[in-house]
Amino acid sequence: MNKKRNTTLKELALELGVSISTVSRALSDHPDISSATKENVKELAKRLNYAPNLFARGFRSQESHILGVIVPNISHLFTSTVLEGVLDEAELRGYRVIISESKNNENKQLEMLQTMTQFGVDGVLMSLTKKISDVAQILQILKRVPLVLFDKVSDKIPCTQIVIDEEEAAFNAVEHLIGLGKKRIAILKETENSFNSEKRYAGYLRALKENELPIDEKIILGTEDISLVNGRRLTNVLLSMKERPDAIFAITDSAAIGAIKALNKYKVGIPNEIAVVGFSNSMNSTIIQPALTTVDQPGDTIGRTAVKYLIQEIESPKAAIGTMTVEIKTNLIVRDSTFKI
C-alpha cells in the first residue's frame, strides 16, 4: 500500500505549467497575480486536497502563528480549563495551538520544548514538571523563543509567569476554618517541595501564626502524589491519632475528596467534628457529599491571560515584558464541608 502524502506546491505548479512562486502567491491572494490564475490555482488545490505546510511557511516568514503548550497532565480537570482559555484566546487572536504532555517527566518536558522550537512555533506556554533539577537548557531556549510559564512556575526562570496568589489563597482558606472555631487544623500537602505546595503550606503556617494557634508537626502530612487515594490514606492516619484534628486543609480537591470519603466511611460528622477545605474548585467538589468548600482557581482566566502576555512578547519584541509575575485573583467557595447546619 502506498503511503498517503500531502500534495506539494511543486506538483500544483507542474500541473498548471506555472512557477512554484506563482502558485504560492496565488494561494495567498497576492495582488500581482491575475484573478484567472488565482481561480485556476485554487480550483486545482481544492481538487487535489492541497493543505499548506504551516511549519514550512513559518520558517520562510519567521512567523508561524503557532503557539506551543506543554503541561504535566493533560487529563487534570484544572489543566483542561486552562487549555480551554488558551485555545479560545489564541483563536481570537489568529493563532493555532499545539499541545503536548510532559507526564511530569523533566527529560520529556525538555525534549518537547526543543521540538517545538525546532518546528518554529512563535512562542511557548508551559506549566513545569514537579521536579526541575537543571534550568540551564530552558534558559538557552528562552534566548531563542518567548516563553511564558503558568500555574507551576519557577523563580529560577526569568520570564513572564501567570499564577494565582497561592499563599494568600491558602491563608484565606485556613482563616475560614479558624473563623468557624477550628483550632487543630491538619494539612495534606506534597513531599516534593513543589512551588504550589510550598506556597500553600506557607499560607497555612501564616494563618496559624497570625491567629496564635500551635503548629503541630504530627498533623502536617505529606505524600508524593497528592491524590484522592492518598488523601483518604492520610486522613485514616489522622483518624487513628489520640488527639484528632477538627479540620483538614488539603492542597488539592482530589486529596480533600479522599479525606471526605474516609470521614464518611467512619461516620465522622462533617463539618461539626471535622471540617474539610480543598483547592481548585473541580467538578467533583460539587458531586461529593457533603459538597466541598474549596479555593476557586479560574483556569480559563489563567489560560487567556497567559496567551495575551505571550502574544504581546511575540508581536512587540522590542517592548518585551521580560520578567514579570502576574497574579490572578481567587475566591473561596463555601459549601457544606465547612458550613454548619
HELIX and SHEET records of a PDB file:
HELIX    1   1 LEU A    9  LEU A   16  1                                   8    
HELIX    2   2 ILE A   20  LEU A   27  1                                   8    
HELIX    3   3 SER A   35  ARG A   47  1                                  13    
HELIX    4   4 LEU A   54  SER A   61  1                                   8    
HELIX    5   5 LEU A   77  LEU A   92  1                                  16    
HELIX    6   6 GLU A  106  GLN A  118  1                                  13    
HELIX    7   7 ALA A  136  LEU A  142  1                                   7    
HELIX    8   8 GLU A  166  GLY A  179  1                                  14    
HELIX    9   9 PHE A  195  GLU A  210  1                                  16    
HELIX   10  10 GLU A  217  ILE A  219  5                                   3    
HELIX   11  11 LEU A  228  LEU A  239  1                                  12    
HELIX   12  12 ASP A  253  LYS A  265  1                                  13    
HELIX   13  13 MET A  283  SER A  285  5                                   3    
HELIX   14  14 GLY A  299  GLU A  315  1                                  17    
HELIX   15  15 PRO A  317  ALA A  319  5                                   3    
SHEET    1   A 6 ARG A  96  GLU A 101  0                                        
SHEET    2   A 6 ILE A  66  VAL A  71  1                                        
SHEET    3   A 6 GLY A 123  MET A 126  1                                        
SHEET    4   A 6 LEU A 147  PHE A 150  1                                        
SHEET    5   A 6 THR A 160  ILE A 164  1                                        
SHEET    6   A 6 MET A 324  ILE A 328  1                                        
SHEET    1   B 6 ILE A 220  THR A 223  0                                        
SHEET    2   B 6 ILE A 185  GLU A 190  1                                        
SHEET    3   B 6 ALA A 247  ALA A 250  1                                        
SHEET    4   B 6 ALA A 275  SER A 280  1                                        
SHEET    5   B 6 THR A 293  ASP A 296  1                                        
SHEET    6   B 6 ASN A 331  ILE A 333 -1                                        
END                                                                             
